[in-house]
Amino acid sequence: MNGGGVTLHRDAHWAAVPAELRRRIEDGVERIRVLRDRIGAEAKVRYMPSVTVVAAGWSRDGQRLIHGMAGAWRNNNVPGGFCIAVLLSAGPALCEDEATVRAVLVHEFAHCFMIARVIVDHNELGTPLDVLHGDSMDPGRERQLLGNPTDWFGPADIELLQWNDDRMQPATSEVGELVRTQQLPGEQPPIVERASFNVPTEWKERIRRIRAGTG
């Protein structure tokens, strides 16, 4: 029902993360799993993007921390080897405020749905793909790739997507300190590759209804 689920990526750095911090991240992954299912239960599609949590702090060239990225990521378990999914850094797993974590998930899922819409519209209508190739940190592109939340989400999550304040700031500060003290690895954010991938059938059908005004 809900795609590939939620997984924790344990790489070579995982064993060096302090045991208590590993426990908190694992608990956070379970919290994310529950929240993802709740979003799917209220959304207008049931197939939710898969989520992978990476136990690291992401920062591009030492600038602000990045908590999540939506895009086409490698997945050897799907046809073509790529799928639309979400990668999260450690911050959302360490954040214990469920409304805040749910808002992060809804935000990234909205990007996934809009990426799918751009791809489907291009394949069926010949519209351009330019928005997918822009700077991921550009605010205008960011807004464009959120789309209309009423097309995809239930009422509570529509409100969460409109939220834009600093509730992630405590987790951001904690991750920054954990990276500074080398308790978490600090990494560049993943690179989104240009790739061909399949859009889930349920999403395609939803996109066609939205275009036709029958959704």
JODAPE-V678610 format. One record per pair of residues at least 24 apart in sequence whose C-alpha atoms are under 7 Angstrom apart, sorted by sequence separation. I is the first residue (numbers start at 1). GAP is how many residues later the second one is. D is the distance in whole Angstrom. If there is no record, write none. Layout:
I | GAP | D
I | GAP | D
//
This chain:
67 | 24 | 6
67 | 25 | 7
6 | 27 | 6
85 | 27 | 7
84 | 28 | 6
115 | 30 | 7
58 | 31 | 6
114 | 31 | 6
57 | 32 | 6
114 | 32 | 6
56 | 33 | 6
57 | 33 | 6
114 | 33 | 6
51 | 34 | 6
52 | 34 | 6
53 | 34 | 6
54 | 34 | 6
55 | 34 | 6
56 | 34 | 5
111 | 34 | 5
49 | 35 | 7
50 | 35 | 5
51 | 35 | 5
52 | 35 | 5
53 | 35 | 5
54 | 35 | 5
55 | 35 | 5
111 | 35 | 5
49 | 36 | 5
50 | 36 | 6
51 | 36 | 6
52 | 36 | 6
53 | 36 | 6
54 | 36 | 6
110 | 36 | 5
49 | 37 | 7
53 | 37 | 7
110 | 37 | 7
2 | 38 | 7
70 | 38 | 6
69 | 39 | 7
110 | 39 | 7
68 | 40 | 7
70 | 41 | 6
71 | 41 | 7
70 | 42 | 6
9 | 43 | 7
2 | 44 | 6
3 | 44 | 5
6 | 44 | 6
7 | 44 | 6
8 | 44 | 6
9 | 44 | 6
1 | 45 | 6
2 | 45 | 4
3 | 45 | 6
5 | 45 | 5
6 | 45 | 5
7 | 45 | 5
8 | 45 | 5
9 | 45 | 5
1 | 46 | 5
2 | 46 | 5
3 | 46 | 6
4 | 46 | 5
5 | 46 | 6
6 | 46 | 6
7 | 46 | 6
8 | 46 | 6
3 | 47 | 6
106 | 51 | 7
107 | 54 | 6
106 | 55 | 6
103 | 57 | 5
103 | 58 | 6
151 | 59 | 7
49 | 60 | 7
29 | 64 | 6
28 | 65 | 4
28 | 66 | 6
35 | 67 | 6
100 | 67 | 6
25 | 68 | 5
100 | 68 | 7
25 | 69 | 6
24 | 70 | 6
95 | 76 | 5
94 | 77 | 7
91 | 80 | 5
91 | 81 | 6
116 | 83 | 6
91 | 84 | 6
120 | 84 | 7
117 | 90 | 6
45 | 107 | 7
65 | 107 | 7
44 | 108 | 5
43 | 109 | 6
44 | 109 | 6
43 | 110 | 4
44 | 110 | 7
42 | 111 | 7
43 | 111 | 5
42 | 112 | 5
83 | 114 | 6
82 | 115 | 5
83 | 115 | 7
80 | 117 | 6
57 | 118 | 6
73 | 119 | 7
72 | 120 | 7
71 | 121 | 6
72 | 121 | 7
57 | 122 | 7
72 | 123 | 7
57 | 127 | 7
56 | 128 | 6
57 | 128 | 6
58 | 128 | 6
59 | 128 | 6
60 | 128 | 5
56 | 129 | 5
57 | 129 | 5
58 | 129 | 5
59 | 129 | 5
60 | 129 | 6
56 | 130 | 6
57 | 130 | 6
58 | 130 | 5
59 | 130 | 6
56 | 131 | 7
58 | 131 | 5
45 | 157 | 7
18 | 165 | 7
17 | 166 | 6
17 | 167 | 6
//
